[in-house]
């Protein structure tokens, strides 16, 4: 379709990019004029692509459309208008002009919260559900027919920023593109908005964001968070406007100690504490505010209200003066409209935006890696003088926080500088292994050494378990309010997102993962997993149970879900960060502490994760990372009497050994996600294009190093030859090479020993009489490359028909379509039961087959579609226990029954 995009901001930019990826023609981009010499991101993106960009300051004058503006729009020939976050008033002459009309993204569940401040009012009203709507534009205020809606839970302490970043932005982009897809297919609905529940609230501006103190604590909290950070809820304190940020509901039962702060109109004075400013509602309950901003733009931690401005400026050393000079140049490059950056220059009053904050934080990291800033640090130190003073105090370790010392290995690669910790992480510190034992981490792309990594010994395991035990039993983690625990886990996810390109680059050079896949799946799903389980922290609950009453007394029985304690986690080398996330996120959400052993060949993202966890504020001892051998570190964790749970992903052989050790040591709880030989059954009535595409993905995704990879494809005989021909054509198109090259489809295998096993595996298949169609060999080049491989004529008795390759080897067998039960028997004739799949257009056949496939996951007309909310785990010798979803929490909890007689 020919589409005109009318909108602005990063949201508009992402919608524009995704529409182009979907194959649509963008005939024009209409956005706002440049501000302070900077073009809107949507305009910048479109101009780089050579798309016509129009920057009209207005479309109407006195309610009438401007003829020349409308004429320029009509000349584009648009068939559909897409308005992602459009802030301008677009005349109906434009709205109704395209043959498909116009659709608008709106960040609320219409008809509730019509108007420009929908997100604010969702929070101000304390709605438990939020979401977005894509609707057909009409001449009303957000009253047009609904095309598409999606909802999400609103967390108790969400702000406009958090709910936008978590759901409204990413899912809103997808939803808008899906709406266009439905229009193109002629399937887009027009659902009249109901009148029931309709609301329209005013635009939230600074003038009407003043706090009314005659409300409950919850209402005050909702007002403050609903205006955070724009426009900002404010009140008069000591004769000036003070804006409140970072509100959370507090525990009203606790005694509040601190210095009183008089607030006109409040039922009681606020109390400035070490944790922040405690405020009281008219119901006597409390809320906690973290940050305050004054009329001059300066923001401070609320805890520093009575001490702000009292500290004298520090005198800079020559080295610190040089750093200040570098930072002045950075400020100058960001604030292009400022002729010269003075000490008094204010970052935000000079035109900086939230995107510039992220850039400044990253620039500081580049110049001084030990000066780790948070966005809030910039908001609290807005002038250049205050900013430098804050940075220098952090560099000197005078910022009140214990410095995290990291001995990085740095590499300039993939257009960035990556900084990799390489020591053990025990009790909040990076330390050398006993005896300073090390080993070399190898880049599978070229066989070169990335760096030396500390090699954990038995004494290191004991230290880590001891630290984890103390953190659980005596430290603040075990006693922490679940909601606070969730906030820390969520902050960790935010830091991972901030470092996602660095994490993906480390993953690529350490494991051979193709960078784009690492960014989307290895790292992207890891971030999603931590965010998902952060939301579970305060939703873990037991139940009440009716039992036989012993008259005349009565009984109450209830259950409690409690954390287990110290949990060991042992993960494989195919998805180093994602496997860590799948287990660690649920384990932390349940309230446990962790000792984790990454695979010896891929330790680096786990160690970077440890650094980010420390910077997110997770207490010492909660997470401990021990690179080392399975025979030593893994065995000691299995045997250790203070470890109460072990979660393992790896081979069936090692899983059996671990299970035995855990039983003999102290009967510790175990969950095992083991090997697979997942069958994929493809019937002749399938969508052939999709079956070929997904069949390729089912085998070759992540170089075949995928536990749920389709280990054997059963293809109906009538389409077998056509299917094989199509697959070979696609295999021949695959680009094999450097995983950091964005066009690479197939990177190197993870390590040399695995490469050798793949060669031996294929040689065995040839000896057994299977027909090798393509591949089957090591590629003669630096690195551990193996060709994508296809076997046909594979019989049930053959080794390759029964054993997992864990590599890019497609095993194809024929079956007769009339013998559905027979192919099911063959598919289930395995001791593995991790995953499976079926392709057919016949829904009855799909359900019949999926019901009878003996596997923990069944994919129908798709494959590899895992989600953080969906439980994942196997049957039979593929193990037991679940990762992901609500069920994963049960792996890291114990149930206690309490019976009371009264």
C-alpha positions in Angstrom: 0.0 0.0 0.0 1.0 3.6 -0.5 1.1 5.1 3.0 1.5 8.6 4.4 2.9 8.7 7.9 1.7 11.7 9.9 3.3 11.8 13.3 6.5 12.3 15.3 8.9 11.0 17.9 10.7 7.7 18.3 7.4 6.0 18.2 6.6 7.4 14.8 10.1 6.5 13.6 9.7 2.9 14.6 6.3 2.6 13.0 7.7 4.1 9.8 10.6 1.6 9.8 8.4 -1.4 10.4 5.9 -0.4 7.7 8.8 -0.3 5.2 10.0 -3.7 6.4 6.5 -5.0 5.8 6.8 -4.0 2.1 4.6 -0.9 2.1 5.6 2.2 0.1 5.9 5.4 2.2 4.9 8.2 -0.2 5.4 11.0 2.4 6.3 11.7 6.0 4.5 14.6 7.6 6.0 15.7 10.9 6.7 18.7 13.1 9.3 21.5 12.3 12.8 21.2 13.6 13.2 22.3 17.3 16.3 24.1 18.4 17.9 23.1 15.2 17.1 19.4 15.6 14.9 17.4 13.4 12.3 15.0 14.8 13.6 11.4 14.8 10.9 10.4 12.3 12.0 13.1 9.9 15.7 12.2 10.3 15.0 8.5 9.5 12.8 9.3 6.4 15.3 11.9 5.1 18.1 9.3 5.3 15.9 6.9 3.2 15.2 9.6 0.6 11.5 9.8 1.4 9.7 13.1 0.9 9.4 14.8 4.3 7.0 17.7 5.0 7.4 19.8 8.2 4.2 21.9 8.4 4.0 24.0 11.5 0.2 23.8 11.2 -2.4 22.3 8.9 -5.3 24.6 9.7 -5.8 28.3 10.5 -8.9 29.3 12.5 -10.3 25.9 12.0 -10.0 25.9 8.2 -7.5 23.7 6.2 -4.6 25.5 4.6 -5.2 24.9 0.8 -1.5 24.7 -0.2 -0.7 22.3 2.7 -3.6 20.0 1.7 -2.5 20.2 -2.0 1.0 19.1 -1.1 -0.4 16.2 0.9 -2.8 15.1 -1.9 0.0 15.1 -4.4 1.6 12.1 -2.6 -1.2 9.8 -3.7 -1.5 8.1 -0.4 -4.0 5.2 -0.1 -3.9 5.2 3.7 -2.9 7.7 6.4 -1.1 6.3 9.5 -0.9 8.7 12.4 1.5 7.4 15.1 1.5 9.9 18.0 0.4 12.8 15.9 0.2 15.9 18.0 -1.1 18.2 15.2 -4.8 18.8 14.3 -5.2 17.2 10.8 -8.2 18.5 8.8 -10.9 16.2 7.6 -10.0 17.0 4.0 -6.8 15.0 4.7 -8.3 12.4 7.0 -10.9 11.3 4.5 -8.9 11.7 1.3 -7.2 8.2 1.0 -9.3 5.3 -0.3 -8.6 3.4 2.9 -9.0 6.5 5.2 -6.8 7.2 8.2 -5.9 5.2 11.4 -4.6 6.7 14.6 -2.6 5.1 17.5 -3.9 6.1 20.9 -2.4 5.1 24.3 -5.5 4.1 26.1 -8.3 1.5 26.0 -10.9 3.7 24.2 -13.5 4.9 24.9 -11.8 5.4 28.3 -9.4 8.4 28.6 -10.0 10.1 25.3 -7.6 13.0 24.9 -3.9 13.9 24.7 -3.1 12.9 28.3 -4.5 9.4 28.2 -1.5 7.7 29.9 -1.5 10.3 32.7 -5.1 9.7 33.4 -4.8 5.9 33.3 -2.4 6.2 36.2 -4.2 9.1 38.0 -7.4 7.1 38.1 -5.5 4.0 39.4 -6.7 1.8 36.5 -5.6 -1.8 36.9 -5.6 -2.2 33.1 -4.0 0.0 30.5 -3.3 -0.4 26.9 -3.6 1.1 23.5 -6.1 1.4 20.6 -5.7 1.8 16.9 -8.9 3.5 15.6 -10.3 4.9 12.4 -10.1 8.7 12.5 -13.3 10.7 12.4 -14.1 14.4 13.1 -14.5 13.7 16.9 -12.0 13.6 19.7 -10.8 10.0 19.6 -14.3 8.8 18.9 -13.8 6.9 15.7 -14.5 3.1 15.2 -12.0 0.8 16.9 -9.8 -1.4 14.6 -7.5 -3.0 17.2 -6.9 -2.9 21.0 -4.4 -4.5 23.3 -4.3 -4.3 27.1 -1.7 -4.7 29.8 -1.6 -4.8 33.6 -0.8 -1.5 35.3 1.7 -2.0 38.1 1.1 -0.2 41.4 4.2 2.0 40.9 4.1 2.4 37.2 4.9 5.9 35.9 4.1 7.3 32.4 7.7 6.4 31.5 7.7 2.8 32.7 4.3 1.8 31.2 5.3 3.5 28.0 8.6 1.8 27.7 7.4 -1.6 28.9 4.2 -1.9 26.8 2.7 1.1 25.0 5.8 1.8 22.9 7.0 -1.7 21.8 3.6 -3.4 21.6 2.0 -0.2 20.2 4.5 -0.2 17.3 3.6 -3.9 16.6 -0.1 -3.2 16.9 -0.1 -0.2 14.5 1.8 -2.3 11.9 -0.6 -5.2 12.5 -3.6 -2.9 11.9 -2.1 -1.8 8.6 -1.6 -5.5 7.7 -5.3 -6.2 8.4 -6.3 -3.2 6.2 -4.1 -4.5 3.4 -5.8 -7.9 3.7 -9.3 -6.4 3.7 -9.9 -7.9 7.2 -9.8 -4.7 9.4 -12.9 -4.3 11.6 -14.7 -1.1 12.4 -16.1 -1.5 15.9 -18.3 1.4 17.1 -17.0 2.8 20.4 -19.4 2.2 23.2 -20.7 5.2 25.1 -20.6 3.3 28.4 -17.4 4.0 30.3 -16.4 6.9 28.0 -14.3 9.6 29.5 -12.5 12.7 28.3 -10.1 14.4 30.6 -8.2 17.7 30.2 -4.6 17.9 28.9 -2.2 17.6 31.8 -0.1 20.8 32.0 2.0 22.2 34.8 -0.6 24.6 35.9 -3.2 22.0 36.6 -0.8 19.4 38.1 -0.8 21.0 41.5 -1.3 18.5 44.3 -4.5 18.5 46.3 -3.4 17.2 49.7 -6.9 16.4 51.0 -6.8 12.9 49.5 -5.9 9.4 50.6 -2.3 8.2 50.3 -3.2 6.0 47.3 -4.8 9.0 45.5 -1.8 11.2 46.2 0.5 8.4 44.9 -1.6 8.0 41.7 -1.5 11.8 41.1 2.2 12.0 41.5 3.1 9.0 39.4 0.5 10.0 36.8 2.3 13.2 36.3 5.8 11.7 36.4 7.9 13.0 34.6 5.6 15.2 32.5 4.3 17.7 33.5 5.3 16.9 37.1 3.0 17.1 40.2 3.9 20.0 42.3 3.2 21.8 45.6 4.3 25.0 47.4 7.0 24.3 49.9 8.9 27.1 51.7 7.4 29.7 49.3 8.5 28.0 46.0 7.1 25.3 43.7 8.6 21.9 44.3 7.9 19.0 41.9 7.6 15.4 43.2 9.0 12.4 41.4 9.4 8.7 42.1 6.4 7.9 44.2 5.7 4.5 45.8 3.2 3.4 48.3 4.9 2.8 51.7 4.4 0.4 54.6 2.1 2.4 56.8 2.7 0.1 59.8 6.3 1.1 60.2 7.6 4.0 62.4 9.0 6.9 60.4 12.1 8.6 61.7 13.4 11.7 60.1 13.2 15.5 59.9 9.7 17.1 59.4 9.0 19.1 56.3 6.1 21.5 56.5 3.8 21.4 53.4 0.9 23.9 53.3 -2.4 22.1 53.0 -1.1 18.6 53.9 -2.8 16.7 56.8 0.6 16.2 58.4 4.1 17.4 57.7 6.2 15.2 55.4 9.2 13.5 56.9 12.6 13.5 55.2 14.2 10.1 55.8 17.3 8.3 54.5 15.0 6.5 52.0 13.3 9.7 50.8 10.4 12.0 51.6 7.5 10.3 53.4 4.1 11.9 52.8 0.8 11.3 54.5 -2.7 11.0 53.0 -5.8 12.1 54.9 -6.4 8.4 55.7 -3.1 8.3 57.7 -1.4 6.0 55.2 1.9 6.9 53.6 3.7 7.2 50.3 7.4 7.7 49.6 8.8 10.2 47.2 12.4 9.7 45.9 13.2 13.0 44.1 12.4 16.6 44.2 12.8 19.4 41.6 13.0 23.1 42.3 11.8 26.0 40.1 15.3 26.6 38.8 15.3 23.1 37.3 17.7 21.5 39.8 16.6 18.0 41.0 17.8 16.4 44.2 17.3 13.2 46.1 14.4 13.9 48.5 16.6 12.4 51.3 19.0 15.4 50.8 16.3 18.1 51.1 17.8 19.7 54.2 21.4 19.1 53.2 21.3 20.1 49.6 23.7 22.9 48.8 25.5 22.6 52.0 28.5 20.6 50.6 31.4 22.7 49.4 32.7 22.3 45.9 35.6 20.0 45.5 38.9 21.3 44.0 39.7 19.4 40.8 43.1 17.7 40.2 44.8 18.2 36.8 43.5 14.8 35.7 40.0 15.7 36.8 40.3 19.0 34.9 41.2 17.1 31.8 38.1 14.9 32.3 36.0 18.1 32.8 37.3 19.4 29.5 36.3 16.2 27.7 32.8 16.4 29.2 32.5 20.1 28.2 33.2 19.0 24.6 30.5 16.3 25.0 28.0 18.8 26.3 28.9 21.1 23.4 28.3 18.3 20.8 24.9 17.6 22.3 23.8 21.2 22.9 24.5 22.4 19.3 22.4 25.5 19.8 24.6 26.8 22.6 27.6 28.8 21.5 29.7 27.9 24.5 29.1 25.6 27.5 29.7 27.6 30.7 29.7 26.3 34.3 26.2 27.7 34.6 24.9 26.1 31.4 21.7 24.1 32.2 21.4 20.8 30.3 17.7 20.8 29.9 17.1 24.6 29.6 19.5 24.4 26.7 17.2 22.0 24.8 18.4 18.6 25.8 15.9 15.7 25.7 15.6 12.3 27.4 17.5 10.8 24.5 20.3 13.2 25.2 20.4 12.0 28.8 21.0 8.4 27.6 23.8 9.6 25.3 25.5 11.7 28.1 25.4 8.7 30.5 27.1 6.5 27.8 29.6 9.2 26.9 30.7 9.4 30.6 31.1 5.6 30.6 33.4 5.9 27.5 35.6 8.5 29.1 35.6 7.0 32.6 34.3 3.4 32.9 34.4 3.6 36.7 31.9 6.5 36.7 28.7 4.6 36.3 25.8 7.1 36.1 22.1 6.6 36.2 19.7 8.9 34.2 18.5 10.4 37.5 22.1 11.6 38.2 21.7 13.9 35.2 18.3 15.2 36.2 19.7 16.0 39.7 22.7 17.8 38.4 21.5 19.9 35.5 24.2 22.6 35.3 27.6 21.8 34.0 29.2 22.7 37.3 27.0 20.5 39.3 27.4 17.7 36.8 31.2 17.7 37.0 31.1 17.9 40.8 28.9 14.9 40.9 31.1 12.9 38.4 34.3 13.8 40.3 32.8 12.7 43.6 31.8 9.4 42.0 35.3 8.9 40.5 36.8 9.5 44.0 34.4 7.1 45.6 32.8 10.0 47.7 29.3 9.5 46.5 28.2 7.4 49.4 28.2 4.1 47.5 30.8 1.5 47.8 32.7 1.3 44.5 32.4 -1.8 42.4 36.0 -2.5 41.2 36.0 -4.2 37.8 39.2 -5.3 36.1 37.9 -5.1 32.5 39.2 -6.6 29.3 38.4 -4.0 26.7 38.0 -4.5 23.0 37.1 -2.1 20.2 34.8 -4.2 18.0 31.4 -4.0 16.3 31.7 -0.2 16.3 31.8 0.0 20.0 34.1 -0.5 23.0 33.1 -3.6 25.0 34.2 -4.0 28.6 34.2 -7.5 29.9 34.8 -8.6 33.5 36.8 -11.9 33.5 37.1 -12.8 37.2 34.9 -14.8 39.5 32.0 -12.8 41.0 31.6 -13.7 44.7 29.7 -11.8 47.4 29.4 -8.6 45.3 33.1 -8.5 44.2 35.1 -9.6 41.2 37.9 -11.8 42.5 40.6 -14.1 41.2 40.2 -17.8 41.6 42.2 -19.7 44.3 45.8 -20.0 43.2 44.9 -17.4 40.4 43.9 -20.3 38.1 42.9 -19.1 34.7 41.8 -20.5 31.3 41.5 -19.0 27.9 38.1 -18.0 26.3 38.2 -18.6 22.6 36.4 -16.8 19.8 34.8 -19.5 17.7 34.7 -17.2 14.6 38.5 -17.3 14.2 39.9 -19.4 17.0 41.7 -16.5 18.7 41.9 -15.9 22.4 39.3 -13.3 23.7 40.8 -13.1 27.2 41.9 -15.1 30.2 39.1 -16.1 32.6 39.4 -17.0 36.2 38.9 -20.8 36.7 36.9 -21.5 39.9 38.2 -24.1 42.4 36.4 -26.0 45.1 37.3 -23.5 47.7 35.7 -20.7 45.5 32.5 -22.7 45.3 32.4 -23.0 49.1 33.0 -19.2 49.4 30.2 -18.5 47.0 27.7 -20.8 48.6 28.6 -19.3 52.0 28.0 -15.8 50.7 24.7 -16.8 49.1 23.6 -18.5 52.4 24.4 -15.5 54.4 22.6 -13.2 52.0 19.5 -15.4 52.2 19.4 -16.0 56.0 21.0 -12.8 57.4 21.0 -10.3 54.6 18.4 -7.9 53.3 17.3 -10.0 50.3 15.5 -12.6 52.3 13.7 -9.9 54.4 13.0 -7.6 51.5 9.5 -6.6 50.6 8.6 -8.6 47.5 7.6 -5.4 45.7 11.0 -3.9 46.4 12.6 -7.1 45.2 10.6 -6.7 42.0 11.8 -3.1 41.5 15.4 -4.2 41.7 14.9 -7.0 39.2 13.2 -4.6 36.9 16.0 -2.1 37.3 18.4 -4.9 36.4 16.4 -5.5 33.2 16.6 -1.8 32.4 20.4 -1.9 32.8 20.5 -4.9 30.5 18.5 -3.0 27.9 20.9 -0.1 28.2 23.8 -2.4 27.6 22.0 -4.7 25.1 24.3 -4.0 22.1 27.4 -4.7 24.3 25.8 -7.9 25.7 24.9 -9.0 22.2 28.4 -8.3 20.9 30.0 -10.3 23.8 27.6 -13.1 23.1 28.6 -13.1 19.4 32.3 -13.3 20.0 32.0 -15.7 22.9 29.5 -18.2 21.6 29.4 -17.6 17.8 25.8 -16.4 17.9 24.9 -14.2 14.9 24.8 -10.7 16.3 21.3 -9.8 15.0 19.9 -13.0 16.6 21.9 -12.4 19.8 20.4 -8.9 20.0 16.8 -10.1 19.4 16.7 -13.5 21.1 19.8 -14.1 23.3 19.6 -10.7 24.9 16.1 -9.5 24.0 14.3 -12.4 25.5 16.6 -12.3 28.5 15.4 -8.7 29.2 11.8 -9.8 28.7 12.3 -12.7 31.1 13.6 -10.5 34.0 10.8 -8.0 33.4 8.1 -10.7 33.4 9.3 -12.3 36.6 9.8 -8.9 38.3 6.1 -8.6 38.0 5.6 -11.9 39.8 7.5 -10.9 43.0 4.5 -9.6 44.9 2.0 -12.1 43.4 3.3 -15.3 45.0 0.6 -16.5 47.3 -0.8 -19.6 49.1 -4.3 -20.7 49.6 -6.8 -21.6 52.4 -7.9 -25.2 52.7 -11.1 -26.5 54.3 -10.2 -29.5 56.5 -12.2 -31.9 58.7 -13.4 -29.8 61.7 -12.7 -31.3 65.2 -15.8 -30.0 67.1 -16.2 -28.1 69.3 -12.9 -26.5 68.1 -12.5 -24.9 64.7 -9.5 -25.1 62.4 -7.9 -22.9 59.8 -5.4 -24.4 57.4 -3.5 -22.2 54.9 -0.4 -22.7 52.7 2.5 -20.4 52.3 4.9 -20.4 49.3 8.4 -19.8 50.6 11.8 -19.5 48.9 14.0 -22.5 49.1 17.3 -20.8 50.0 20.6 -21.2 48.1 20.0 -22.4 44.6 22.7 -23.6 42.2 22.2 -23.0 38.5 24.2 -24.8 35.8 23.7 -23.6 32.2 24.9 -24.7 28.8 26.8 -22.9 26.0 24.2 -22.5 23.3 22.3 -19.6 24.8 24.7 -18.4 27.5 22.7 -15.3 28.6 19.2 -16.5 27.8 19.6 -19.8 29.7 20.9 -17.7 32.7 17.8 -15.5 32.5 15.3 -18.3 32.2 16.4 -19.8 35.5 17.8 -16.8 37.4 14.8 -14.5 36.9 12.3 -17.0 38.4 14.8 -17.9 41.2 15.3 -14.3 42.2 11.6 -13.5 42.0 10.9 -16.3 44.4 13.3 -14.8 46.9 16.3 -17.2 46.6 20.0 -16.5 46.3 22.1 -18.0 43.5 25.4 -19.6 42.7 25.6 -20.0 38.9 28.1 -21.9 36.8 28.1 -20.8 33.2 29.4 -23.2 30.6 33.2 -23.1 30.7 33.5 -22.1 27.0 31.0 -19.2 27.2 31.4 -17.4 30.6 31.6 -13.7 29.5 27.9 -12.6 29.3 27.3 -14.2 32.7 30.1 -12.1 34.2 28.9 -8.9 32.5 25.4 -9.8 33.9 27.0 -10.0 37.4 28.4 -6.5 37.0 25.0 -5.1 35.9 23.3 -6.9 38.8 25.6 -5.2 41.2 25.0 -1.8 39.6 21.3 -2.4 39.8 21.6 -2.6 43.5 21.1 -6.3 44.2 22.7 -6.9 47.6 26.0 -8.7 48.0 25.8 -12.5 47.9 22.5 -12.7 46.1 24.2 -13.5 42.8 27.5 -15.3 42.5 29.1 -16.4 39.2 31.7 -19.2 38.9 33.2 -20.0 35.5 34.8 -23.4 35.7 34.6 -27.0 34.7 31.5 -29.1 35.2 33.5 -31.9 36.7 34.7 -29.7 39.5 32.4 -26.7 40.0 29.2 -28.4 38.9 30.0 -31.5 40.9 30.7 -29.5 44.1 27.4 -27.6 43.7 25.6 -30.9 43.3 27.2 -32.3 46.4 27.2 -29.2 48.6 25.0 -29.6 51.7 24.0 -25.9 51.8 22.6 -25.9 48.3 18.9 -26.7 48.5 18.0 -26.6 44.8 19.9 -27.2 41.5 18.5 -26.2 38.1 20.3 -27.7 35.2 20.1 -27.4 31.4 22.4 -29.7 29.4 22.8 -33.2 28.2 20.7 -36.1 29.4 23.9 -38.0 30.4 25.1 -35.2 32.7 21.6 -34.6 34.0 21.4 -38.2 35.2 24.7 -37.8 37.0 23.6 -34.5 38.6 20.3 -36.0 39.8 22.1 -38.9 41.5 24.6 -36.6 43.2 21.8 -34.3 44.4 19.9 -37.3 45.9 23.0 -38.7 47.7 24.1 -35.3 49.1 21.1 -33.9 50.8 18.1 -34.8 48.6 18.1 -31.3 47.1 15.4 -30.3 44.8 16.3 -30.7 41.1 14.9 -29.4 37.8 16.4 -30.8 34.5 16.0 -29.5 31.0 17.9 -32.1 29.0 18.4 -33.3 25.4 15.9 -33.6 22.6 15.2 -35.3 19.3 12.1 -33.3 18.5 9.9 -34.7 15.7 8.3 -32.4 13.1 5.6 -33.9 11.0 4.7 -32.2 7.7 1.6 -33.2 5.9 0.9 -32.7 2.2 -1.9 -30.2 3.0 0.4 -27.8 4.7 1.2 -24.3 3.6 4.4 -25.3 1.7 6.1 -21.9 1.8 5.6 -21.7 5.5 6.6 -25.3 6.1 9.8 -24.9 4.2 10.6 -21.6 6.0 9.8 -22.8 9.5 11.3 -26.3 8.8 14.6 -24.5 8.0 14.3 -22.5 11.2 13.4 -25.5 13.2 16.8 -27.0 12.4 19.2 -24.2 11.5 18.1 -21.6 14.0 21.1 -20.5 16.2 23.3 -22.8 14.0 21.3 -25.8 15.1 22.6 -25.3 18.7 19.0 -25.3 20.0 17.6 -27.8 22.5 14.2 -27.9 20.8 15.6 -28.1 17.3 13.6 -30.4 15.1 15.8 -33.5 15.2 13.9 -35.4 12.6 11.4 -34.2 10.0 8.7 -36.6 8.8 7.5 -35.4 5.4 4.5 -37.0 3.7 5.7 -39.0 0.6 3.6 -37.1 -1.9 5.4 -33.8 -1.2 8.8 -35.3 0.0 10.8 -34.6 -3.2 9.4 -31.1 -3.7 10.1 -30.3 0.0 13.7 -31.6 -0.2 14.3 -29.6 -3.4 13.0 -26.4 -1.8 15.0 -26.9 1.4 18.3 -27.5 -0.6 17.6 -24.3 -2.6 17.2 -22.3 0.6 20.3 -23.9 2.2 22.4 -22.9 -0.8 21.3 -19.3 -0.3 22.5 -19.1 3.4 25.4 -16.8 4.0 28.0 -18.4 6.3 30.5 -16.2 8.0 31.4 -13.6 10.6 28.6 -13.4 13.2 29.1 -9.7 13.5 28.3 -9.2 9.8 24.6 -8.1 9.7 24.0 -10.2 6.6 25.3 -13.4 8.1 22.7 -16.2 8.4 24.9 -19.0 9.8 27.8 -18.4 12.2 30.5 -20.7 13.7 29.7 -23.7 15.9 30.4 -22.9 19.5 33.7 -24.8 20.1 36.1 -27.2 18.5 35.1 -30.3 20.4 31.5 -29.8 19.3 32.6 -29.3 15.7 34.5 -32.6 15.8 31.4 -34.4 17.1 29.3 -33.0 14.3 31.7 -34.3 11.7 31.6 -37.7 13.3 27.8 -37.6 13.6 27.5 -37.0 9.8 30.1 -39.7 9.0 28.0 -42.1 11.0 24.9 -41.3 9.0 26.7 -41.9 5.7 28.0 -45.2 7.0 24.5 -46.3 8.0 23.2 -45.7 4.5 21.4 -42.4 4.8 21.7 -40.1 1.7 23.7 -36.9 2.3 22.1 -34.3 0.0 24.3 -31.4 1.0 26.8 -30.3 3.7 28.2 -32.7 6.2 31.7 -31.2 6.4 33.8 -28.8 8.4 34.5 -25.6 6.4 38.2 -25.1 5.9 38.6 -21.6 7.2 39.7 -20.0 10.5 37.1 -20.8 13.2 34.7 -23.6 13.9 32.4 -23.6 10.9 30.2 -26.5 9.8 28.0 -26.6 6.7 24.3 -26.7 7.0 23.5 -30.3 6.3 20.6 -32.3 4.9 20.1 -36.1 5.1 17.3 -38.1 3.4 16.4 -41.8 3.2 16.9 -41.9 7.0 15.5 -45.2 8.5 14.3 -45.5 12.1 17.1 -47.8 13.2 19.9 -45.4 12.2 22.0 -43.6 14.7 21.2 -40.2 13.3 17.4 -41.0 13.5 17.7 -41.6 17.2 20.5 -39.4 18.6 20.6 -35.6 18.8 23.1 -33.7 16.6 22.8 -30.4 18.4 24.0 -28.8 15.2 22.8 -27.7 11.7 21.8 -31.2 10.5 18.4 -31.8 9.0 17.2 -35.4 9.1 14.3 -36.1 6.7 12.2 -39.3 6.6 9.1 -40.2 4.5 5.7 -41.3 5.7 2.4 -42.2 4.1 -0.4 -39.7 4.7 -2.9 -42.5 5.3 -0.8 -43.8 8.2 -1.1 -41.0 10.7 -0.9 -43.3 13.7 2.1 -45.0 12.3 4.1 -41.8 11.9 3.0 -40.8 15.5 4.4 -44.1 16.7 7.7 -43.4 14.9 7.8 -39.8 16.2 7.2 -41.0 19.8 9.6 -43.9 19.6 12.3 -41.9 21.4 13.4 -41.5 25.0 13.3 -37.8 24.4 10.2 -35.6 24.8 11.2 -31.9 24.8 9.4 -30.5 21.8 7.6 -31.4 18.6 5.7 -29.9 15.7 3.1 -30.5 13.0 2.2 -28.7 9.8 -1.3 -29.1 8.3 -4.2 -27.0 7.3 -6.6 -29.6 8.7 -7.4 -28.4 12.2 -8.8 -31.8 13.3 -5.7 -33.5 12.2 -3.5 -30.9 13.9 -5.4 -31.4 17.2 -5.3 -35.2 16.9 -1.6 -35.2 16.3 -0.7 -32.6 18.9 -2.8 -34.5 21.5 -0.8 -37.7 20.8 2.7 -36.3 20.5 4.5 -37.1 23.7 6.5 -33.9 24.3 6.4 -30.9 26.6 5.8 -28.4 23.8 3.9 -28.9 20.6 4.1 -26.3 17.8 1.3 -26.3 15.2 2.1 -24.5 11.9 5.0 -22.7 13.6 8.2 -23.6 15.4 10.6 -22.1 18.0 7.9 -19.8 19.2 8.7 -19.6 22.9 7.4 -16.8 25.2 8.3 -15.7 28.7 4.8 -16.4 29.8 4.6 -20.0 28.4 6.0 -22.9 30.5 8.9 -24.7 28.9 10.2 -28.2 29.7 10.3 -31.8 28.6 8.9 -35.3 29.2 10.8 -38.6 29.6 14.6 -38.3 29.4 14.3 -34.7 28.2 13.9 -34.0 31.9 11.3 -32.5 34.3 10.4 -29.1 35.7 9.6 -25.9 33.9 11.4 -22.8 32.9 9.3 -19.6 32.1 5.7 -18.8 32.9 4.1 -19.0 36.3 5.0 -22.7 36.6 8.7 -21.8 36.7 8.2 -20.1 40.1 7.2 -23.5 41.6 10.7 -24.8 40.8 12.1 -22.3 43.2 9.5 -22.4 46.0 8.5 -24.7 48.7 5.0 -25.1 50.1 4.3 -24.9 53.8 1.0 -25.9 55.3 -0.1 -24.2 58.5 -3.0 -25.4 60.6 -4.5 -23.4 63.5 -7.0 -24.6 66.0 -9.2 -22.0 67.6 
